[in-house]
C-alpha cells in the first residue's frame, strides 16, 4: 500500500513538473493555414491554476486564422516588436505586470483586463469609477453600429453571454469609439477602442490601435454566437484586418 502511494505521489509530481514546464516562457503555435491573418503575441499568467481558459482562447485565435505566440507575463516587452497584435489576458496578475512598459508600444493592443486600463491610458485612475468589474451580466447595449467591432449587429441590447458572467468596464477618454455599454449605464463601456493617434486619457496619443473587450477571466466560455462574433471582430479590428473607414 505504501509503495503504491509513493508511486502515485512520484507520478503526480512528474505530471505537475511537466505541466509547469510546458506553461512557462515563450511558446509559438503556428496557424495550420498558409495565409495567416497576422501574428499575435498572447500574454497570460502561466502559473494561474485556471490557465486552461487561455489555451481555449489561443486555440480559437489559431482556428480563426492567426499565428499565436504564447508568453508568460514576466517576459520582456521587446517580444511585442515582431507581432501584429498584442493580446493581454485578464489572467495576468496586474500588480506584477509591467503594464506601464506597454503603454508606448507601437503595436496594437487588445485586452480584457480592466485593472491595467489606467496604466495603458485607456481610462483614468479611479477604480470602480474609471474602470472596474461586475458580476451577473448577460447583455450588452450596442451603441455604434456599423462600427466593424459591432460585427454587423445593429444598435440595441444583445445577449453576448449564455449565462450571467463577470465583465470588466472602463470610462474611456473623449477620443474613444465606444461600441457597447452595460445596459442603461453609459459611463461603463464594455467594449471600446482608440484609433492610432486618438487622444486617450491624460491627453496621451495612442501609438497604435487600442481595444478593450470587457469580459472576465473565464467569461469567454460563456459567449453566445453573437458575443463570439463581436470578440472575433474586435480581434480583427485591433490587428488591422478590418478598417474603420472601409465597412
Buried (B, 14 or more C-beta within 10 A) or exposed (E): EEEEEEEEEEEEEEEEEEEEEEBBEEBEBEBEEEEBBBBBBBBBBBBBEEBEBBBEBBEBBBEBBBBBBBBBBBBEBEBBEEBBBBBBBBBBEBEEBEBEEBBEBEBBBBBBBBBBBBBBBBBBEEBEEBBBBBEEBBBBBBBBBEBBBBBEBEBEEBBBBEEEBBBBBBBBBEBBBBBBBBBEEEEBBBBBBBBEEBBBBEEBEBBBBBBBBBBBBBBBBBBBEBBBBBBBBBBBBBBBBBEEEEE
